[in-house]
Amino acid sequence: MSQLTNILLEAGTNELEVVEFFIEEKIQGADGNEEIYQGNYGINVAKVLEIINLPDITALPGQKNPAVMGAFNLRDKIIPLIDLCSWLGKKRQDSVSPKVIVTEFNQVVTAFLVSGVNRIHRISWEAVAPPSDFVAAMHTNCITGTIHIQDHLTLILDLEKIITEFNPVLSGLKQTDTNLKANSEYHALIADDSLFIQNIIATILRNANFKVTATNNGRECLNTLLETKALAQKEDKQITDYFQIVISDIEMPAMDGHNLTKNIKDDPFLAKLPVILFSSIITDSLRHKGEAVGANAQLSKPELANLVKLAIKLVEGEGNNEKENAEADKQN
């Protein structure tokens, strides 16, 4: 069993660590014979607990999805195991020494079977490009980005989407009904590369008396703010006359949420905007990164009701203490 080193990057660098792994699949060659193809994939190291050899697996009664191999016991915790190759609709080539990547995000622990693991790469989010329609379709729309590493293409997997389709309850993303309403209509600016997440956040905020403008990554969000800043200065207004809060994911192509927050808080004109980081990778060990760039609050994605409550407190001037927000997050 190999334990991953806990790699924590300096906040605001717009970089991430990617665990690159590969899946060997059987494909039909040009001559009609079966061939072995190796596909390279990656996930954010912040989501990886450890990488282990394939353990003894126990079948899960009633589980009909062929990609779900069963579950195993790891230090008294029962963890479901998903065959990534099968999940992607491919035919896996049996490996001599397959690996299991144990992950944790959205407060859920899940394991994924892969053929092998290459190494960890440190890259800039600017090097991550959105997948083409062709690449996305070839991988059941579970690819969030592509990066060129050395002489090959590596695909960044959307594990949250996989988990959601496996079991919506286990996804941890619960759209809790809430009767919370802001005292006035406020305008929220959202940054998230998932249209699925954008729509969920936008819906619950609109129900709470917010207007919503959505952007697809930190770069788009910052550009929107800078354009609005120019307009505000021209009209002799403040940025808060246009937007009252920013809600951002962390993992995004072009610019991540930490770097976005740093850019906002380093700009005297934009700094008064409260920023909530809303991400599946916010944990006790990584919370310091959001604090370092000046985030007003950080929430993990399961707590949509808490997101609305906190957004209202921040725009109405009550919730600016990060430590209090952190404690509230732990208790809920």
C-alpha positions as CSV (number, residue, x, y, z in Angstrom):
1,M,0.0,0.0,0.0
2,S,1.4,3.4,-1.0
3,Q,0.4,6.5,0.9
4,L,0.2,9.8,-1.1
5,T,2.2,12.7,0.2
6,N,0.0,15.5,1.4
7,I,0.9,18.2,-1.1
8,L,-0.4,21.7,-0.2
9,L,0.5,24.4,-2.7
10,E,0.9,28.1,-1.9
11,A,-2.5,29.8,-2.2
12,G,-3.2,32.1,-5.2
13,T,-0.6,30.7,-7.6
14,N,-3.2,29.4,-10.1
15,E,-1.6,26.0,-10.0
16,L,-2.7,22.5,-9.2
17,E,-1.2,19.1,-8.7
18,V,-2.6,16.4,-11.0
19,V,-2.3,12.7,-10.3
20,E,-1.9,11.2,-13.8
21,F,-3.0,7.6,-14.3
22,F,-3.8,5.4,-17.2
23,I,-6.5,3.0,-18.3
24,E,-5.7,0.2,-20.8
25,E,-8.7,-0.7,-23.0
26,K,-9.4,-3.1,-25.7
27,I,-10.2,-1.6,-29.1
28,Q,-10.6,-2.9,-32.6
29,G,-7.7,-2.1,-34.8
30,A,-7.7,-1.0,-38.4
31,D,-7.1,-4.7,-39.5
32,G,-10.1,-5.8,-37.4
33,N,-8.0,-7.4,-34.7
34,E,-8.2,-6.5,-31.1
35,E,-5.6,-4.0,-29.9
36,I,-4.7,-2.5,-26.5
37,Y,-5.0,1.3,-26.2
38,Q,-3.7,3.3,-23.3
39,G,-5.6,6.4,-22.3
40,N,-4.1,9.0,-19.9
41,Y,-6.3,10.7,-17.3
42,G,-5.8,13.0,-14.4
43,I,-7.5,14.2,-11.2
44,N,-6.7,16.9,-8.7
45,V,-4.4,15.6,-6.0
46,A,-6.5,17.5,-3.5
47,K,-9.2,14.9,-4.0
48,V,-6.9,11.9,-3.5
49,L,-6.5,10.3,-0.1
50,E,-4.2,7.5,-1.2
51,I,-3.3,5.0,-4.0
52,I,-3.4,1.3,-3.1
53,N,-3.1,-2.1,-4.7
54,L,-6.4,-3.9,-5.6
55,P,-7.9,-5.2,-2.3
56,D,-10.3,-8.0,-1.7
57,I,-13.7,-6.9,-3.0
58,T,-17.1,-7.8,-1.6
59,A,-20.1,-7.6,-3.9
60,L,-22.9,-5.1,-3.1
61,P,-26.3,-6.8,-3.0
62,G,-28.8,-5.2,-5.4
63,Q,-26.2,-3.2,-7.3
64,K,-27.1,-3.4,-11.0
65,N,-24.5,-1.0,-12.4
66,P,-21.7,-3.2,-13.9
67,A,-19.1,-0.5,-13.3
68,V,-19.6,-0.9,-9.5
69,M,-17.3,-3.7,-8.6
70,G,-18.4,-3.9,-5.0
71,A,-16.8,-2.5,-1.8
72,F,-13.8,-3.1,0.4
73,N,-12.8,-2.4,4.0
74,L,-10.0,0.2,4.5
75,R,-9.2,0.9,8.1
76,D,-12.7,0.1,9.2
77,K,-14.4,2.2,6.5
78,I,-16.4,0.5,3.8
79,I,-15.6,2.1,0.5
80,P,-17.4,1.4,-2.9
81,L,-15.1,0.6,-5.8
82,I,-15.9,1.8,-9.4
83,D,-14.2,0.5,-12.5
84,L,-13.5,3.7,-14.4
85,C,-12.9,1.9,-17.7
86,S,-16.3,0.3,-17.5
87,W,-17.9,3.5,-16.4
88,L,-16.5,5.3,-19.4
89,G,-18.2,2.6,-21.6
90,K,-14.9,1.0,-22.5
91,K,-13.6,-2.6,-22.4
92,R,-10.8,-2.9,-19.8
93,Q,-7.7,-4.9,-20.4
94,D,-6.8,-6.9,-17.3
95,S,-3.7,-5.5,-15.7
96,V,-1.0,-7.4,-13.8
97,S,-1.0,-4.9,-11.0
98,P,-4.0,-2.6,-11.2
99,K,-4.2,0.4,-8.8
100,V,-7.1,1.8,-6.8
101,I,-7.3,5.5,-6.3
102,V,-9.2,6.4,-3.1
103,T,-10.8,9.8,-3.2
104,E,-12.7,12.2,-1.0
105,F,-14.7,15.1,-2.1
106,N,-18.2,16.5,-1.3
107,Q,-17.6,14.7,2.1
108,V,-17.9,11.3,0.3
109,V,-15.1,8.6,0.1
110,T,-15.1,6.6,-3.1
111,A,-12.4,4.4,-4.9
112,F,-11.7,4.0,-8.6
113,L,-10.0,1.1,-10.3
114,V,-7.4,2.1,-12.9
115,S,-4.7,0.2,-14.8
116,G,-1.8,2.1,-13.3
117,V,-0.5,5.4,-12.0
118,N,2.2,7.5,-13.8
119,R,3.2,10.4,-11.6
120,I,2.1,13.7,-10.1
121,H,2.4,16.9,-12.2
122,R,2.3,20.5,-11.1
123,I,0.7,22.6,-13.8
124,S,-1.0,26.0,-14.2
125,W,-4.8,26.2,-14.6
126,E,-4.1,28.3,-17.7
127,A,-2.7,25.1,-19.3
128,V,-6.0,23.3,-18.8
129,A,-8.3,23.7,-21.9
130,P,-12.0,22.8,-22.0
131,P,-12.6,19.5,-23.8
132,S,-13.8,19.6,-27.4
133,D,-17.3,18.3,-28.1
134,F,-15.8,15.2,-29.7
135,V,-13.6,14.4,-26.7
136,A,-16.4,14.9,-24.3
137,A,-18.8,12.7,-26.3
138,M,-16.2,9.9,-26.4
139,H,-16.0,9.9,-22.6
140,T,-19.6,10.1,-21.7
141,N,-19.3,13.8,-21.0
142,C,-17.2,13.2,-17.9
143,I,-14.2,15.3,-19.0
144,T,-13.8,18.8,-17.6
145,G,-10.4,19.7,-19.2
146,T,-7.5,18.6,-21.3
147,I,-3.8,19.2,-20.8
148,H,-0.7,18.3,-22.9
149,I,1.9,16.6,-20.7
150,Q,5.2,15.9,-22.5
151,D,4.2,14.0,-25.7
152,H,0.6,13.1,-24.9
153,L,-2.8,14.4,-24.0
154,T,-4.2,13.9,-20.5
155,L,-7.9,14.2,-19.8
156,I,-9.1,15.6,-16.5
157,L,-12.1,13.6,-15.2
158,D,-15.2,15.0,-13.7
159,L,-15.4,12.6,-10.8
160,E,-18.3,14.6,-9.2
161,K,-20.5,13.9,-12.3
162,I,-19.6,10.2,-12.1
163,I,-20.5,10.0,-8.5
164,T,-23.7,11.9,-9.0
165,E,-24.8,9.4,-11.8
166,F,-23.7,6.5,-9.6
167,N,-25.9,7.6,-6.8
168,P,-27.4,11.2,-6.5
169,V,-27.6,10.8,-2.7
170,L,-23.9,9.9,-2.5
171,S,-22.9,13.0,-4.6
172,G,-23.5,15.1,-1.5
173,L,-24.9,17.9,-3.6
174,K,-28.3,18.3,-2.0
175,Q,-30.6,21.1,-3.2
176,T,-32.3,21.7,0.1
177,D,-35.5,23.6,0.0
178,T,-35.3,26.9,2.0
179,N,-37.7,29.7,2.7
180,L,-34.8,32.2,3.2
181,K,-35.3,35.5,1.5
182,A,-33.0,38.5,1.3
183,N,-34.4,41.8,2.5
184,S,-33.7,43.4,-1.0
185,E,-32.9,42.0,-4.4
186,Y,-29.1,41.5,-4.6
187,H,-26.9,40.6,-7.6
188,A,-24.6,37.6,-7.3
189,L,-21.8,36.8,-9.7
190,I,-21.0,33.0,-10.0
191,A,-17.9,31.3,-11.3
192,D,-18.1,27.6,-11.9
193,D,-17.1,25.5,-14.9
194,S,-20.0,23.0,-14.4
195,L,-23.3,24.2,-16.0
196,F,-25.0,21.6,-13.8
197,I,-23.7,23.3,-10.6
198,Q,-24.3,26.8,-12.1
199,N,-27.9,26.0,-12.6
200,I,-28.4,24.6,-9.1
201,I,-26.7,27.6,-7.4
202,A,-28.6,30.1,-9.6
203,T,-32.0,28.5,-8.9
204,I,-31.6,28.5,-5.1
205,L,-30.2,32.0,-5.1
206,R,-33.0,33.4,-7.3
207,N,-35.5,31.8,-5.0
208,A,-33.9,33.8,-2.2
209,N,-34.3,37.2,-4.0
210,F,-31.0,37.3,-5.9
211,K,-30.3,38.2,-9.5
212,V,-27.5,35.9,-10.9
213,T,-24.8,36.3,-13.5
214,A,-22.9,33.1,-14.2
215,T,-19.4,32.7,-15.6
216,N,-17.6,29.5,-16.6
217,N,-14.2,30.1,-14.8
218,G,-12.2,32.5,-12.8
219,R,-10.8,34.3,-15.8
220,E,-14.3,35.1,-17.2
221,C,-15.4,36.2,-13.7
222,L,-12.5,38.5,-13.2
223,N,-13.0,40.0,-16.7
224,T,-16.6,40.6,-15.9
225,L,-15.6,42.4,-12.7
226,L,-12.9,44.5,-14.5
227,E,-15.4,45.5,-17.2
228,T,-17.9,46.4,-14.5
229,K,-15.2,48.3,-12.6
230,A,-14.5,50.5,-15.6
231,L,-18.2,51.2,-16.0
232,A,-18.5,52.0,-12.3
233,Q,-15.6,54.4,-12.4
234,K,-17.0,56.1,-15.5
235,E,-20.4,56.5,-13.8
236,D,-18.8,57.5,-10.4
237,K,-20.3,54.4,-8.7
238,Q,-18.9,51.6,-6.6
239,I,-18.6,47.9,-7.6
240,T,-21.2,47.0,-5.0
241,D,-23.7,49.1,-7.0
242,Y,-23.6,46.3,-9.6
243,F,-22.7,43.1,-7.8
244,Q,-23.0,42.4,-4.1
245,I,-21.3,39.0,-3.8
246,V,-19.1,36.6,-5.7
247,I,-19.5,32.8,-5.3
248,S,-16.8,30.8,-6.9
249,D,-15.7,27.2,-7.3
250,I,-12.0,26.5,-6.8
251,E,-11.2,24.0,-9.6
252,M,-11.6,25.8,-13.0
253,P,-9.7,26.1,-16.2
254,A,-7.8,29.3,-17.0
255,M,-8.0,30.7,-13.5
256,D,-9.0,28.9,-10.3
257,G,-11.1,30.2,-7.4
258,H,-8.1,31.0,-5.1
259,N,-6.4,33.1,-7.8
260,L,-9.7,34.8,-8.6
261,T,-10.2,35.7,-4.9
262,K,-6.6,37.0,-4.6
263,N,-7.1,39.3,-7.6
264,I,-10.4,40.6,-6.2
265,K,-8.9,41.2,-2.7
266,D,-5.7,42.8,-4.1
267,D,-7.7,45.4,-6.0
268,P,-8.8,48.2,-3.7
269,F,-11.9,48.9,-5.9
270,L,-13.0,45.3,-5.9
271,A,-11.9,44.3,-2.4
272,K,-15.1,45.3,-0.7
273,L,-17.0,42.5,-2.6
274,P,-17.5,39.5,-0.3
275,V,-16.3,36.2,-1.8
276,I,-17.6,32.8,-0.9
277,L,-15.5,29.8,-2.1
278,F,-17.9,26.9,-2.7
279,S,-16.1,23.7,-3.7
280,S,-16.0,20.0,-3.2
281,I,-12.3,20.1,-2.1
282,I,-12.6,22.4,0.9
283,T,-11.4,20.5,3.9
284,D,-9.8,21.4,7.2
285,S,-6.3,20.8,5.7
286,L,-6.9,23.0,2.7
287,R,-9.1,25.7,4.3
288,H,-5.9,27.8,5.0
289,K,-5.5,28.4,1.3
290,G,-8.8,30.3,1.1
291,E,-8.0,32.2,4.2
292,A,-4.6,33.2,2.7
293,V,-6.2,34.9,-0.3
294,G,-8.9,36.7,1.7
295,A,-12.0,34.7,1.1
296,N,-14.8,35.9,3.3
297,A,-16.2,32.3,3.7
298,Q,-15.7,28.8,2.5
299,L,-18.3,26.1,2.2
300,S,-18.2,22.5,0.8
301,K,-20.7,21.8,-1.9
302,P,-23.2,19.7,0.0
303,E,-24.5,22.7,2.0
304,L,-26.6,24.7,-0.4
305,A,-29.0,25.9,2.3
306,N,-26.0,27.2,4.2
307,L,-24.7,28.9,1.1
308,V,-27.9,31.0,0.8
309,K,-27.9,31.8,4.5
310,L,-24.3,32.9,4.4
311,A,-24.7,34.9,1.2
312,I,-27.5,36.9,2.8
313,K,-25.5,37.5,5.9
314,L,-22.5,38.7,3.9
315,V,-24.4,41.1,1.6
316,E,-26.4,42.5,4.6
317,G,-23.2,43.0,6.5
318,E,-23.4,40.3,9.2
319,G,-21.1,37.5,8.2
320,N,-17.6,38.7,7.6
321,N,-15.8,36.7,10.2
322,E,-14.1,33.8,8.4
323,K,-13.5,31.8,11.6
324,E,-17.2,32.0,12.5
325,N,-18.2,30.8,9.1
326,A,-15.7,28.0,9.2
327,E,-17.1,26.8,12.5
328,A,-20.6,27.1,11.2
329,D,-19.6,24.9,8.2
330,K,-18.2,22.3,10.5
331,Q,-21.3,22.1,12.7
332,N,-23.7,21.8,9.7
